[in-house]
Structures are given as structure tokens and as C-alpha cells.
Amino acid sequence: METLQDFQMAAREGGFIVVSESGEGTVLWLKKKAPDAARDTHQRMCIDSLTNSVTVYWMAAPGKVKSQTFRGVPALQEWCEHIPETTMQR
């Protein structure tokens, strides 16, 4: 089982910083330090101790929010390291 500290360490290595924590300490919100030019913008991350998971949210286009949930640290690390190829608009 992954610990929340492992998720936090992976998030920080991926360029996320803490924004806020719930009053009960069950949820931690993070955001990307600097915009990732190659990836969609406004990335936010929620580390949830009740479900022992991490969900990353980002805006793919104005008004269109996408998300992905991770239950293991290696998958989160791989996602943070992956930089999608940029496509040229015609």
C-alpha cells in the first residue's frame, strides 16, 4: 500500500506545490508550480487519504476539464514524467 507521504513526494518531484489542506486532514490540494508548455494547463492535484488515491485535474481547452486518478505512486511518477508530443496546427 502506498503512503500519502509517498504520493506527496512524487507530486513535489513532478513540480507540484501545496495549496491547501482540508480541516480534517483527509485531502491535500496541490497545483503545478509553473505551467507546462507541452501539456494542458492549470494542473491541480488532490491527494485523498480516505481512498488512498491521487486525482490530477487539468484544463484541456477553455471550459473543458479532464482528470486522471492514480492508486499507485509509480503510475503517478510516470504520468508526471511523460511529456506529450506537441502537434502543429494547420
C-alpha positions in Angstrom: 0.0 0.0 0.0 1.3 3.4 -0.9 1.5 6.0 1.8 0.3 9.6 1.4 3.8 10.8 2.1 5.0 8.8 -1.0 2.3 10.5 -3.1 3.3 13.9 -1.8 7.0 13.3 -2.6 6.1 12.1 -6.1 3.9 15.2 -6.6 6.7 17.6 -5.4 9.2 15.8 -7.7 6.7 16.4 -10.5 6.6 20.1 -9.9 3.5 20.5 -7.7 3.3 22.6 -4.6 0.8 22.5 -1.7 -2.1 24.9 -1.9 -4.4 23.8 0.9 -5.4 21.0 3.2 -8.9 20.1 4.5 -9.7 20.8 8.1 -9.8 17.1 8.9 -6.5 16.5 7.1 -8.1 13.9 4.7 -7.5 15.9 1.5 -4.4 17.8 0.3 -4.7 20.1 -2.8 -1.6 20.9 -4.9 -1.0 22.9 -8.1 1.7 23.0 -10.7 4.5 25.5 -9.8 4.9 26.6 -13.4 2.8 26.0 -16.5 3.9 23.1 -18.6 4.2 24.4 -22.1 3.8 20.9 -23.7 0.9 19.8 -21.6 -2.6 21.1 -20.9 -2.7 24.0 -18.4 -4.0 24.8 -14.9 -3.0 21.4 -13.4 -4.3 20.7 -9.9 -3.9 17.6 -7.8 -6.0 16.2 -5.0 -4.4 13.6 -2.6 -7.2 11.8 -0.8 -6.3 9.8 2.4 -9.8 8.2 2.5 -9.5 6.5 -0.9 -5.6 6.4 -0.8 -5.5 7.9 -4.3 -4.5 10.9 -6.2 -6.5 12.7 -8.9 -4.9 15.2 -11.3 -7.2 17.7 -13.0 -6.3 20.0 -15.9 -7.9 22.2 -18.4 -7.6 20.8 -21.9 -9.4 23.7 -23.6 -11.3 26.7 -22.1 -14.2 25.2 -20.1 -13.1 21.6 -20.6 -11.7 19.9 -17.5 -10.0 16.5 -17.7 -8.8 14.2 -14.9 -6.9 11.1 -14.2 -6.8 9.1 -10.9 -3.8 7.1 -9.6 -3.8 4.5 -6.9 -0.1 3.8 -7.1 3.0 6.1 -6.8 4.8 4.5 -9.8 1.9 5.4 -12.1 1.8 8.9 -10.8 5.5 9.3 -11.3 5.3 8.0 -14.9 2.4 10.4 -15.7 4.4 13.4 -14.3 7.5 12.4 -16.3 5.6 11.9 -19.6 5.6 14.9 -21.9 3.2 14.5 -24.8 4.4 15.4 -28.3 3.2 18.8 -29.4 1.2 18.8 -32.7 1.4 21.5 -35.3 -1.9 23.3 -36.1 -2.7 23.8 -39.8 
